[in-house]
Amino acid sequence: MHIEQQFSIFMMNKPGVMAKVLDEFAQEKINIIAITMMDSVEHGVMRVVFDSPNKARIVLQRLNLPFSETDTLCVTLNNESGALASVIGKLGKNHIPISYAYCTAGAKGGKTTGVLKVANVEKAMKLLEQSQKKQTKSQPLVRKAKSARR
């Protein structure tokens, strides 16, 4: 779990615009960690978390695209049903508002990354870390029988 800069990039809602922007990031070898796109009749908003935010900022300035930056909470999740629901539920029970959330298709080790825009990133992170420690402590140690260890 960590905090990442997310870029909200505002662009014209016309064919080829998104492809051109993504091409620019690819040419600069800037990897996309997570992305979501929403549109309206007149414009689209691409929300992106990059592996190199400083390089991405330079590309966006060069392209003269309007954008904003915000801190988001990135949570590594098991790629299974209910993983995101569990995190969202813990935040909800502790009255931490969530503006929006999205997930990657996959991350290291068969995991997925949940990107959460929350009102208080530090508070959310602390709460989830405490919850994770409690879960780890309460998990019983299960050992395989000697015959199954081979």
N, C-alpha and C positions, 0 to 999 in steps of 0.2 A: 504494500500500500504506500502510495506516495502522491505528492502534489505535482501537477504538470500544468504548464501554460497551455491554454486552448485558444486558438485563433478563430474568431468568427469573421469570415470573409464575405463581403457583400458584392455580388456581381449581377450583371444583366442576365435575365432569364432568356437566353438565346442559344440555339444549337451551336456547339463547338466551344463555348466560352469556358465551361468547366474543364474540358479536355485540354485546352490551351494552358490553363492555370496549372493543372496537374502535370502537364508536360514540362513546364518550367521547373517545378520541384524535382521531377525525375532527372532533368539535365544537370541539376546542381547536386544530385545524389542525396537528396533530403528524404528520409524514410518517413512514411506516415504510420503512426502507431494506431490511431483511431480516426474515423471520419464519419460524419453524417451530413446529409444534405436535405434542406427543406426549401420549398419554393412558394412563391405567390405569383400572381399574374405578372407583376412587373420585375421582380428580382428574386434571386436565390440567396440563401445564406448557407455557406459551407462551414461547418464546425470541424476543426481539425486539431489533433495533437500530433506534433512532429517530434522526431528524435533530436533535431537540431533547431530549436526555436530561434536562435539568433540568425542563422542562415536563412530560415524561412521569412523572418521579418525583413531582411534585406531584399529578398525576391519580391515580396509583396509591395515594398516601397518602390522598387524598380518598375513593377507592373502598374503602379499608381492605382492600386485597388484599395478601396476603403476597408478597414478591418479594425477589430477591437481584440483585446486580450483579456483573459480572465483566468484565475486559478481554478483548477478542477481537481477533484479527488479521483485518483486512478486506483482501483481495487483489483487485485488479481483474484480471479474466481475459478472454481472448477467448472469445466465446460459440461454442465449437467443441469437438468431441470431444477428450478428453485434456488439456484445459487444467488442470482441477483435479487430475487424476492426476499431472501433471508437478510441481505445487507440493507435493502430498502426498508424492510420491516423494523429492523433495529433502530434505524435513524428515525423512522416515524414514531415509534414508541417513546423516543426521547425528544420529541418535538423539534427535530431538525428538518426545516423545510427543504425540499428538493425541487429545483426549478425544472430540470430535465435530466435524463440519463440515456446512455446508449452503450453498446458493447461492441467489441471487436469480434471478428469471426474466429480468431484463435491467437494465442500468444505462446510464449516459451513453455515447453513441457506439456503441451496439450491443454493448457489453461486458456482462459479468455480474460480480457481486461474490461472492466466496467468503468465508464467515465461518468462521474456524477457532478452536477453543478449544484452545490449546496450553499445555504446561507452563510455557514461558518465552517470553513474547510478544516481548520485546526481542531475545533470541537468534535466534528464528525470523525476525524482521523483518530483522535484520542479515545473516543467512545468505541470505535470498531476494534482498535488495538486491545483495549481492556476486555472486550467481549471475546476476542480471539484467545487471550491468555486464559480466561476462565474456562473456555471450551477445551483447551489443551490440558489443563489441570484436571478437569472432570472426566477426561477420556480414560477408560480402564486400559491397562497394559495387557495386551493379548499376545500370548506366546503360542507358537505352533508346537505341536507335539514333535518330539525328537525325530520320529519317523517321517514327518512331513517337511522337515528342515532341509533335507538333501536335495 
